[in-house]
């Protein structure tokens, strides 16, 4: 029986001590820390009691021994509290993983370490390691210095694999964050890869479609039409004779991307936590946006929805007579396999000499601007390889690779239309007004200075025949950043798409003027809104929205009049709630005052010689002084622990 009772008693004592140590501090500590400090307190209790108890009391059986036991126990509890608060200050709870978590995370940690090692070797090979692992900084003061660093960065991202290539491509859309040299070098990144073995392709098709490839397709070309880092494309023919292409995701690419995204997220959180520029750029939000975009590309059902959305919107506007989207094969769109119509043609910039290139360029620009300003869903990367001039109809083009698209809500589309109209009028004040509708402005913005800077920008860059290239977009974002404006990623994607299509259109027609074409499109949109049918529809929609309010208005007026007549009319005014930090500060100040007061009282009682005696070595006043000293120490530790934890919480990036 003693063999069973002794361990249970020890466990109960450890649990009781853990409660006595952690509960008065008013904070949550990990179970391991509470148990360890409880064991420490138990091991110190006996030694402290013996150390402070006089020999006469130890040898006797009188009642004063109880007070020495109480003081020794409290001293051990306070010492354990000091250890617990110190450990919390040095290594906060949750910073180190628990044993179970360590065991579970060890395989992932090992794989991540190998990936870190490979990335480190890539950085060193391209001359970037010196900037990452030392305090040496690159020369960014000259264009040549920025160009060299941008080339090294692009080469390193290319070597690092699919996720980092995609990261570079995303960064190439952020002219508001990077200089023009980086935008140009990163824009050239191509996510190519060696072909996947044919047997693995067939396995993927069979597992995703739930049946053998021969049951779905009459024939499949084993030689890929194109191979990229995420997927490769094969031509095929259905049993009904239709020519299609099969987009097949590479095996195990999802696991590789997940590992890389975990590394990117960790690096972003560290940068935002430890650097000022990381916090100012919001690198965690950038990393999260990149991860969401890349995960969308890994799910081919998203691309299928994008194709359907853009095709439906274009058909509604009548734009499908010029630009076509591939038709999807019914029931053949899964997470890793997508089957769609095959387009036969050539890249649009290689159109034959007999083609009316100027007219085709205008139609392409109108199609993209219609996607951006009317539909709200647009092709995010309209380079020549993604736009084919169809062999079946030389006056129509087909758009490919819709895995990544841009999306704009109605408010942002309306603001962009107003921005184009303001550009058409060369009105800097109107341009600034429209711009402030699509960006986030600081409270102390100097609008007059922004208008003057915008006027100078328009004179330099938005004249007839001037190209809208990456340098112009970089200057615009530089102007925006100089005045403290924050550009939303949606607007950055729009300008990247316009810059890309401008390059495509000038290769198609070197004399094409994108600015003039955009102005013409915006003017046509405004004219279309002023037509009788459009005005009638607008009025009808507004009235339909107001009708429920008009119906409820008489009843609300009647209730107000009745309340006034009965003298029961009241007005509720919401007062702003007091900030939570006020209450926290008051609690800390009150606890500090009580700790200081009890500490002073304890000191006075300990030096007092009066009062009844408990033993020859201690009076009642001294006993109370010791108890008050313990209370003062506990309150002080509680204040220190809570203040330190609150500071860490406030400093943690959100």
C-alpha positions in Angstrom: 0.0 0.0 0.0 2.8 2.4 0.8 4.3 1.8 -2.6 1.1 3.2 -4.2 0.4 6.0 -1.7 3.9 7.5 -1.8 4.0 8.3 -5.5 0.4 9.6 -5.4 1.3 11.9 -2.5 4.4 13.2 -4.4 2.3 13.8 -7.5 -0.4 15.6 -5.5 2.3 17.7 -3.7 3.9 18.7 -7.0 0.5 19.6 -8.5 -0.3 21.7 -5.4 3.0 23.5 -5.6 2.5 24.2 -9.3 -0.8 25.9 -8.5 0.7 27.9 -5.6 3.5 29.1 -7.8 1.7 30.0 -11.0 -1.8 31.1 -9.9 -0.8 34.2 -7.9 1.3 35.5 -10.9 -1.9 35.8 -13.0 -0.3 34.3 -16.2 -0.6 31.1 -18.2 2.6 29.1 -18.2 3.3 25.8 -19.9 2.6 22.7 -18.0 6.3 21.6 -18.2 7.5 24.9 -16.6 4.9 24.7 -13.8 5.9 21.2 -12.9 9.6 21.8 -13.1 9.3 24.9 -10.8 7.1 22.9 -8.4 9.7 20.2 -8.2 12.3 22.9 -7.5 10.2 24.4 -4.8 9.7 21.0 -3.1 13.4 20.3 -3.2 14.2 23.7 -1.6 11.5 23.7 1.0 13.1 21.3 3.5 16.5 22.9 3.3 15.1 26.4 3.7 13.0 25.3 6.7 16.0 23.8 8.4 18.2 26.8 7.5 15.8 29.4 9.1 14.6 27.5 12.1 16.6 27.8 15.4 18.0 24.6 16.8 15.9 25.0 20.0 12.7 25.0 17.9 13.9 22.1 15.8 14.6 19.9 18.8 11.4 20.9 20.6 7.9 20.0 19.8 6.3 23.4 20.5 3.9 25.2 18.2 6.3 28.0 16.9 7.9 25.4 14.5 4.7 25.7 12.4 5.5 29.4 11.6 9.0 28.5 10.5 7.6 25.8 8.3 5.2 28.4 6.8 7.9 31.0 6.2 10.3 28.4 4.6 7.5 27.1 2.4 6.6 30.6 1.2 10.3 31.4 0.6 10.6 28.3 -1.6 7.5 29.3 -3.5 8.8 32.9 -4.0 12.2 31.6 -5.2 10.4 29.3 -7.7 8.3 32.2 -8.8 11.5 34.2 -9.5 12.8 31.3 -11.6 9.5 31.0 -13.5 9.3 34.8 -14.3 13.0 34.9 -15.3 12.5 31.9 -17.6 9.4 33.6 -19.1 11.4 36.8 -19.7 14.3 35.0 -21.4 12.3 32.3 -23.3 8.6 33.0 -23.3 6.1 30.2 -23.2 5.4 28.8 -26.6 8.8 29.8 -28.0 10.2 26.3 -27.5 8.1 23.3 -28.7 7.0 20.6 -26.4 8.4 17.1 -26.5 5.5 15.7 -28.5 5.7 18.5 -30.9 9.4 18.0 -31.3 8.9 14.4 -32.2 6.2 15.2 -34.7 8.1 18.1 -36.3 11.5 16.4 -36.6 11.0 15.0 -40.1 9.7 18.3 -41.4 12.6 20.1 -39.6 15.1 17.8 -41.3 13.6 18.4 -44.7 13.5 22.1 -44.1 17.1 22.1 -43.0 18.2 20.4 -46.2 16.3 22.9 -48.2 17.9 25.8 -46.2 21.3 24.3 -47.0 20.5 24.1 -50.7 19.3 27.7 -50.8 22.4 28.8 -48.9 24.6 27.1 -51.5 22.6 28.8 -54.3 23.0 32.2 -52.6 26.7 31.7 -52.2 27.1 30.5 -55.8 25.5 33.7 -57.2 27.4 36.0 -54.9 24.4 36.9 -52.6 25.6 35.1 -49.5 27.8 38.0 -48.5 24.8 40.3 -48.4 22.6 37.8 -46.5 25.0 36.5 -43.9 27.2 39.5 -43.3 26.7 43.2 -42.7 28.1 44.1 -46.2 25.5 45.9 -48.3 25.3 46.0 -52.1 25.8 49.1 -54.2 22.2 50.3 -54.9 23.2 54.0 -55.6 23.8 53.4 -59.3 21.8 51.8 -62.0 24.7 49.4 -62.8 24.9 48.3 -59.2 21.2 47.6 -59.0 21.3 45.8 -62.4 24.1 43.5 -61.2 22.3 42.6 -58.0 19.0 42.1 -59.9 20.6 39.7 -62.3 22.2 37.7 -59.4 18.9 37.7 -57.6 17.0 36.5 -60.7 19.6 33.7 -61.3 19.4 32.6 -57.7 15.6 32.4 -57.8 15.7 30.5 -61.0 18.1 27.9 -59.5 16.0 27.6 -56.3 13.0 26.1 -58.1 9.4 26.6 -58.9 8.2 28.4 -55.8 11.0 30.9 -55.9 10.6 31.4 -59.6 7.0 32.2 -59.0 8.0 34.5 -56.2 10.3 36.4 -58.6 7.4 36.7 -61.1 5.1 38.1 -58.4 7.8 40.5 -57.3 8.2 41.7 -60.9 4.6 43.0 -60.7 5.4 45.2 -57.7 7.0 48.3 -59.2 5.9 50.1 -56.0 8.4 48.1 -54.0 11.4 47.4 -56.3 13.5 49.6 -58.7 13.0 49.3 -62.4 16.2 47.2 -62.9 14.8 44.5 -60.6 11.4 44.6 -62.4 13.0 44.1 -65.8 15.3 41.2 -64.7 12.6 39.4 -62.7 10.1 39.7 -65.5 12.4 37.5 -67.6 12.1 34.5 -65.3 10.6 31.5 -66.9 9.4 28.5 -64.9 10.7 25.8 -67.3 11.5 22.2 -66.4 12.4 18.8 -67.9 9.5 16.6 -69.0 7.8 14.2 -66.6 8.2 10.5 -67.5 5.2 9.3 -69.6 4.3 6.5 -67.1 3.9 9.1 -64.3 1.7 11.2 -66.6 -0.6 8.3 -67.3 -0.8 7.5 -63.5 -1.7 11.0 -62.7 -4.4 11.1 -65.4 -5.9 7.8 -64.3 -5.9 8.7 -60.6 -7.4 12.1 -61.1 -10.1 11.1 -63.6 -10.9 7.8 -61.9 -10.5 5.8 -65.1 -7.8 4.8 -67.5 -6.7 7.4 -70.0 -7.7 5.1 -72.9 -11.4 5.2 -71.7 -11.4 9.1 -71.9 -9.1 9.8 -74.9 -8.9 8.2 -78.3 -5.2 9.2 -78.4 -2.6 11.1 -76.5 0.7 12.4 -77.7 3.4 11.1 -75.3 5.7 14.0 -76.3 4.7 17.1 -74.2 3.7 20.2 -76.1 5.2 22.3 -73.3 6.8 21.5 -69.9 6.9 24.0 -67.0 7.8 23.7 -63.4 4.2 23.1 -62.1 2.6 21.2 -65.0 3.2 20.0 -68.5 0.8 19.9 -71.5 0.0 17.0 -73.9 -2.1 17.1 -77.0 -4.9 14.5 -77.2 -8.1 13.6 -79.1 -11.4 12.7 -77.4 -13.5 9.8 -78.7 -15.9 12.3 -80.4 -13.0 13.6 -82.5 -12.4 16.9 -80.7 -8.8 18.0 -80.3 -7.8 18.9 -76.7 -4.8 19.6 -74.6 -4.3 17.9 -71.2 -2.6 19.9 -68.5 -1.1 17.5 -66.0 0.5 18.6 -62.7 4.0 17.3 -61.9 4.1 14.6 -59.3 4.9 15.7 -55.7 5.1 19.3 -56.7 2.5 20.2 -54.1 4.8 18.9 -51.3 7.8 20.9 -52.7 5.7 24.0 -52.9 4.3 23.6 -49.4 7.9 23.2 -48.0 9.1 26.3 -49.9 6.1 28.3 -48.8 6.8 27.4 -45.2 10.3 28.7 -45.6 9.2 31.9 -47.3 6.7 32.5 -44.5 9.3 31.9 -41.8 11.7 34.3 -43.5 9.0 36.9 -43.9 8.0 36.7 -40.3 11.6 37.0 -39.1 12.2 40.0 -41.4 9.0 41.8 -40.2 9.9 41.1 -36.6 13.5 42.2 -36.8 13.8 44.9 -39.5 12.2 48.2 -40.0 12.0 47.9 -43.7 10.3 44.5 -43.4 7.6 46.1 -41.2 7.2 49.1 -43.5 6.8 46.9 -46.6 4.5 44.4 -44.8 6.5 41.4 -45.9 4.3 39.0 -44.1 1.2 40.2 -46.0 3.2 39.9 -49.2 4.3 36.4 -48.4 0.7 35.4 -47.6 -0.6 36.9 -50.8 2.1 35.0 -52.8 1.3 31.8 -51.0 -2.5 32.2 -51.8 -1.7 32.9 -55.4 0.6 30.0 -55.8 -1.8 27.6 -54.1 -4.5 28.7 -56.5 -2.3 27.8 -59.4 -1.8 24.3 -57.9 -5.6 23.7 -58.1 -6.5 23.5 -61.8 -10.2 23.8 -60.8 -9.4 27.4 -60.1 -8.1 27.9 -63.6 -11.3 26.2 -64.9 -13.4 28.7 -63.0 -11.3 31.6 -64.3 -11.7 30.5 -67.9 -15.5 30.2 -67.4 -15.8 33.6 -65.7 -13.8 35.5 -68.3 -15.5 33.7 -71.2 -19.0 34.4 -69.8 -18.2 38.1 -69.2 -16.7 38.5 -72.6 -19.8 36.9 -74.2 -22.0 39.2 -72.3 -20.2 42.2 -73.6 -19.9 40.8 -77.2 -16.1 40.7 -77.0 -16.0 37.0 -77.8 -16.0 37.8 -81.5 -12.4 39.0 -81.1 -10.9 37.1 -78.1 -11.7 33.5 -77.3 -11.1 31.4 -74.2 -10.5 27.7 -74.6 -13.7 25.6 -74.0 -13.5 23.1 -71.1 -14.1 19.4 -71.6 -17.1 18.6 -69.5 -16.3 16.7 -66.3 -12.5 16.6 -67.0 -11.3 19.4 -64.6 -9.8 18.1 -61.3 -7.2 19.5 -58.9 -4.2 18.1 -60.9 -5.6 17.5 -64.4 -7.4 20.0 -66.7 -8.7 19.1 -70.2 -9.6 22.0 -72.6 -9.9 22.8 -76.2 -6.7 23.0 -78.3 -6.0 26.3 -80.0 -4.0 26.1 -83.2 -2.2 29.3 -84.1 1.0 31.3 -83.7 2.0 33.9 -81.1 0.2 37.1 -81.8 3.4 39.1 -82.4 4.3 36.8 -85.3 1.1 37.6 -87.3 1.5 37.3 -91.1 2.2 40.4 -93.1 -1.4 40.5 -94.5 -2.9 40.8 -91.1 -4.2 44.3 -90.1 -1.9 44.6 -87.1 -3.1 48.0 -86.1 -6.8 46.8 -85.9 -5.7 43.7 -84.1 -3.8 45.7 -81.5 -6.8 47.9 -80.9 -9.1 44.9 -80.4 -6.6 43.3 -78.0 -6.3 46.4 -75.9 -10.1 46.8 -75.8 -10.5 43.2 -74.8 -8.0 43.5 -71.9 -9.5 46.9 -70.7 -12.9 45.4 -70.9 -11.8 42.6 -68.6 -10.2 45.1 -66.2 -12.7 47.9 -66.1 -16.0 46.2 -67.0 -15.8 42.5 -66.0 -13.4 42.8 -63.0 -11.6 39.6 -63.9 -8.6 39.9 -66.2 -5.6 38.0 -67.6 -2.7 38.9 -65.3 0.1 38.0 -67.7 -0.9 38.8 -71.4 2.6 38.3 -73.0 2.8 37.1 -76.6 3.2 33.5 -75.7 -0.2 33.5 -73.9 -2.0 35.1 -76.8 -2.3 33.1 -80.0 -3.5 34.3 -83.4 -5.9 31.5 -84.3 -5.2 29.7 -87.6 -8.9 28.9 -88.0 -9.8 32.6 -87.9 -7.0 35.2 -88.5 -9.2 37.9 -87.0 -9.6 36.2 -83.6 -7.1 35.5 -80.9 -7.1 32.9 -78.1 -5.9 33.5 -74.5 -4.0 30.8 -72.7 -2.7 30.1 -69.2 -5.4 31.6 -67.0 -4.2 29.9 -63.8 -3.4 33.4 -62.3 -5.8 36.2 -62.9 -6.4 39.6 -61.4 -9.7 40.6 -59.8 -11.2 44.0 -59.1 -14.4 44.9 -57.2 -16.9 47.4 -58.6 -15.7 50.4 -56.6 -12.1 49.9 -57.8 -13.2 49.5 -61.4 -15.2 52.7 -61.2 -12.2 54.6 -59.7 -9.9 53.3 -62.5 -12.3 54.5 -65.1 -12.3 57.9 -63.6 -8.5 57.8 -63.5 -8.4 57.1 -67.3 -10.9 60.0 -67.9 -8.7 62.3 -65.8 -5.7 61.3 -67.8 -7.6 62.0 -71.0 -8.2 65.5 -69.8 -4.6 66.0 -68.6 -6.0 67.2 -65.3 -3.6 66.6 -62.4 -6.2 67.5 -59.8 -8.7 65.0 -61.2 -6.0 62.4 -61.5 -5.0 62.8 -57.9 -8.7 62.7 -56.8 -9.2 59.4 -58.7 -5.9 58.0 -57.5 -6.8 58.6 -53.9 -9.9 56.4 -54.4 -7.7 53.4 -55.2 -4.8 53.9 -52.8 -4.5 54.3 -49.0 -3.4 57.8 -48.1 -1.8 59.0 -44.8 -3.7 61.5 -42.7 -1.0 64.2 -43.2 -1.0 64.0 -47.0 -0.1 67.2 -48.8 -2.5 67.1 -51.7 -1.2 70.3 -53.3 2.3 68.9 -53.5 1.0 65.6 -54.8 -0.9 67.5 -57.6 2.2 69.4 -58.6 4.2 66.3 -58.7 1.5 64.5 -60.7 1.4 67.4 -63.2 5.1 67.1 -63.8 4.7 63.3 -64.2 1.9 63.7 -66.8 3.9 66.2 -68.8 6.9 63.9 -68.9 5.3 60.5 -69.4 1.7 60.6 -70.6 2.1 62.6 -73.9 1.1 61.3 -77.3 3.3 58.4 -78.6 5.1 57.9 -75.2 5.2 54.2 -74.2 3.8 52.9 -70.9 6.8 50.8 -70.1 8.3 49.5 -66.9 10.3 52.6 -66.3 7.1 54.8 -66.5 5.3 52.5 -64.1 8.3 52.5 -61.8 8.3 56.4 -61.8 4.5 56.4 -61.0 5.0 54.0 -58.1 8.0 56.0 -56.9 5.8 59.2 -56.9 3.1 57.4 -55.0 5.5 56.0 -52.4 7.3 59.4 -52.0 4.0 60.9 -50.8 3.3 58.0 -48.4 0.6 56.4 -50.4 0.1 52.6 -50.2 -0.6 50.8 -53.5 -3.0 47.8 -53.2 -1.8 44.6 -54.9 -4.8 44.7 -57.2 -3.7 48.0 -58.7 -0.2 46.8 -59.1 -1.5 43.7 -61.0 -3.5 46.0 -63.3 -0.4 48.2 -64.1 1.7 45.1 -64.6 -0.9 43.7 -67.1 -1.0 47.0 -68.9 2.7 47.2 -69.1 2.9 43.6 -70.4 0.2 44.1 -73.0 1.9 47.4 -74.1 5.0 45.3 -74.9 2.9 42.8 -76.8 1.0 45.4 -78.8 4.1 47.4 -79.8 5.7 44.2 -81.1 2.5 43.7 -83.0 2.3 47.3 -84.2 5.3 49.5 -83.4 3.3 52.7 -83.9 0.6 51.7 -81.4 -0.2 54.2 -78.7 -1.5 52.5 -75.6 -2.3 55.7 -73.7 -4.4 57.0 -76.7 -6.2 53.6 -76.9 -7.0 53.6 -73.2 -8.4 57.1 -73.5 -10.6 56.1 -76.4 -11.9 53.1 -74.5 -12.8 55.1 -71.4 -14.5 57.8 -73.6 -16.5 55.0 -75.3 -17.5 53.6 -71.9 -18.8 57.0 -70.7 -20.7 57.6 -74.0 -22.3 54.2 -73.7 -23.4 55.0 -70.2 -25.1 58.2 -71.5 -27.2 56.4 -74.1 -31.0 56.3 -73.4 -31.1 52.5 -72.8 -28.1 52.7 -70.4 -29.6 55.7 -68.5 -32.9 53.9 -68.3 -31.3 50.8 -66.8 -29.3 52.9 -64.3 -32.4 54.8 -63.2 -34.3 51.5 -62.9 -31.5 49.9 -60.8 -31.3 52.9 -58.5 -35.1 53.0 -58.0 -35.2 49.3 -57.3 -32.6 49.8 -54.6 -34.6 52.8 -53.1 -38.0 51.1 -53.2 -37.6 49.0 -50.0 -36.5 52.2 -48.2 -39.5 54.2 -49.5 -41.9 51.4 -48.4 -40.5 51.5 -44.9 -40.3 55.3 -44.5 -44.0 56.0 -43.7 -44.0 53.3 -40.9 -40.8 54.7 -39.4 -42.1 58.3 -39.5 -45.3 57.1 -37.8 -43.4 55.4 -35.0 -41.3 58.5 -34.4 -44.4 60.8 -34.3 -46.1 58.3 -31.9 -43.1 58.2 -29.6 -43.0 62.0 -29.6 -46.7 62.2 -28.8 -46.3 59.7 -25.9 -43.2 61.3 -24.6 -41.1 58.1 -25.0 -38.9 59.3 -27.8 -35.2 58.7 -26.9 -31.9 59.2 -28.7 -29.1 56.8 -28.1 -25.6 58.1 -28.6 -22.7 55.6 -28.7 -19.8 56.9 -26.6 -16.4 55.7 -27.6 -15.2 52.9 -25.3 -12.2 53.6 -23.1 -9.1 52.0 -24.5 -8.2 48.7 -22.9 -4.7 49.9 -22.2 -6.1 52.4 -19.7 -7.5 49.7 -17.5 -4.4 47.6 -17.8 -2.2 50.5 -16.7 -4.4 51.3 -13.7 -4.2 47.6 -12.7 -0.4 47.6 -13.0 -0.1 50.9 -11.0 -2.4 49.6 -8.3 -0.5 46.4 -7.9 2.8 48.3 -7.9 1.5 50.6 -5.2 0.3 47.7 -3.0 3.6 45.8 -3.5 5.6 48.9 -2.5 3.3 49.6 0.5 3.5 46.0 1.8 7.3 46.1 1.2 7.7 49.2 3.3 5.4 47.8 6.1 7.4 44.5 6.0 10.7 46.4 6.4 9.4 48.4 9.4 8.0 45.3 11.1 11.2 43.3 10.6 13.4 46.0 12.2 11.0 46.3 15.1 12.1 44.8 18.4 8.7 45.1 20.2 5.7 42.8 20.3 5.0 39.4 21.8 7.6 36.6 21.1 6.9 33.4 19.2 10.3 32.1 20.0 13.6 33.6 21.2 14.6 34.3 17.6 11.3 35.7 16.3 8.5 38.1 17.4 5.0 38.3 16.1 5.9 41.6 14.4 8.7 39.9 12.6 6.5 37.0 11.5 4.0 39.5 10.0 6.9 41.3 8.4 8.1 38.2 6.7 4.6 37.4 5.5 4.2 40.9 4.1 7.6 40.7 2.5 6.5 37.5 0.7 3.3 39.2 -0.5 5.2 42.2 -1.7 7.6 40.0 -3.6 4.7 38.0 -5.2 2.9 41.2 -6.3 6.2 42.6 -7.7 6.8 39.5 -9.7 3.2 39.5 -10.9 3.7 43.1 -12.2 7.0 42.3 -13.9 5.7 39.2 -15.6 2.5 40.9 -16.9 4.3 44.0 -18.1 7.0 42.0 -19.9 4.4 39.7 -21.6 2.3 42.7 -22.6 5.3 44.4 -24.1 6.1 41.3 -26.2 2.5 41.0 -27.3 2.4 44.7 -28.4 5.7 44.3 -30.3 4.7 41.1 -32.0 3.8 41.9 -35.7 0.3 41.2 -36.7 
